[in-house]
């Protein structure tokens, strides 16, 4: 659970940084309205997605390991329950 929170906060922070950078670059050249903010958010989302692939790899691997362990434990419990019902 801790790795899930850590990964989620890192992704949100990375998106915030990307949004600020895209906004700072486009601030002087663009007329700001709702559509421009939407495009800024979409570009920031794309940039943060690519950046998170490289920057957050170790956190993502830890999260995947936790999810795999939890799924394995749940599968074991289900198998034990089935055997108890059948036996």
N, C-alpha and C positions, 0 to 999 in steps of 0.2 A: 504494500500500500504506500509505503514511504517513497519508493522509486516512482510510482505513478504520480504522486504529488510533485516530486522533484522534476520529473520530465515535463509535466504539464506547465509548471511555473516557468521552466526554462524556455518552453515554446512560446508562452505568452510574452515573456520578456524579450525574446528574440524578435517576435512580431512587432512589439512596441518600438524597439530600436530600429527595425527596418522601416516602419511607418514614419518615424521621425526623420530618418535619413532621406527617404523618398520625398517627404514633405519639404525638407530643407532644400533639396536640389530643385524641386519644381516651384518653390515659393516665389521666386523672382519672375518666372516666365509664364505662369499660368494664372488665369482668372479663377478664383476659388468660389465654387458653388457645390451643390450636393453631388453632382455628377463627377466633378473633379475629385472630391473626397472619396467617392466610391472607387474610381480608378486608382487613386493613391493606395487605398486599402487592398485592392486586388494585386497591384504590383508588389506591395509590401508582403502580402501573403505568399506570392510566388518566390520572392527573394528569401523570405524567412524559411520557406519549405526547403529550398535548395541548401541554404546555409545550415539548417538543422541536420540535414543528412550527413554533413561532414563534422559539424561542431558538437553535436549531441549523440554521436554514435555510441560512446561508452555508456551513457545513461540509458539509451534505448536498449542496448544489449542487456544491461542489468534488469530493466523492466521486463524484457522478453523472457529472461531466465526465471524471474519471479512468477510470471504468468504461466510458464510451462510447469513449474513445480506445483503451483496451485491446481492446475488442470490435472496433473498426475495424481495428486492427493484426492481430488474429487472423484476421479475415475476409480481409484482404489476403494473409496468409500461406497461408491455405487456397486462395484463388484462384490464387496463384502455384504451389502444389503441384499443383493440378489441371491447370493449363496445362503444367507440366513433364512430368506423366505422359502427357497427351494428345499432346504435341508430340514 
